[in-house]
Amino acid sequence: MAAVDSFQLLYGEISRSCNPYIETLALVGALYAARRAVILLGGCCKLVRVHFLPRLIPSKKLTQRFGDWAVVYGAAEPVAKAYVEELARHGVSIIFVSQDLASVRDTAATLSQSYGVETLVVPADFSLNQAAGNPIKEAMKGKDIGFLVNCVESGASPQSLMEIPEQSLLDLVNRNVAVATLMTRLVLPGMLERSRGAVVNISSGACARPLPGRVTLTAATGYMDHFSRALHLEYSGNGIFVQSLTPFQIASSKRQPFSSTPSSRPGLFVPKPEVYARHAVSTLGVSNRTTGYWPHTLQYGLMTLIPEWIWVLGSRMLVGSELTSPHERLHPETVTGVM
């Protein structure tokens, strides 16, 4: 009994001495919870403002807000192709810039027949340095260029940096970084002269976190994301709206950055390209940095909450199963036993 009384007495003394600290910790916990609640509420309001209100409240036509023509680079990608079709549906005429004319000619003809817009296909060999810009400048003369759309190539199956041939690596960086930057440099002067226009750089949610086997994709999308943000900061005061679009998985026959399968079934978090494009175009002039599709925004928010070390560990376990070791990739004869 004496031991029990002694324990209760000791506990009471400790409680009294720690009471100010407990109250302080409770206050800190309440402030932290309130801060997180305000952040969550702000995120929900932003989600509604960016992804739902523009689709519910009618606004000015895209051609009135930005211009009559769009210059597009990278339209061979399914996302960019659907985005361009959505612009055409809004009455925007298209100038396709491509090194592979066969990949965009059919698209140009289809858009012209389906939506009654004008289309042009401009060949551009960017290996010729500055000379590649001459036919693009010629095609833009006398036209109200309101849009520039650049799309990063997602690439094929996951590859380590050592697997990519040197020339292929140079070509990849040139197409995804140098050419997109040059295209912006070519189109921007006309937009500044008219004090209106929109530059849309479509990259990938891969810029949010590193991915095994996706070094070049992560780097290219990271560049395009930061390039877009810096460009918007520099020219938004001149009437130019610059948007960084970072979609996640899109239903397509092509392999996606966050999928190990060749194709994906459409669903809420894996929209068809045309569904994604319809949502993304509605965010033009509303948000300069967005996934373009509200379920992808939820994915992005959850991804950024995960500590990077946990993300890296999990991605190695998930993606690593489809990648062999560097020794096996560089020296296949050691696996097969055939010299």
Disulfide bonds with the S-S distance in Angstrom:
none
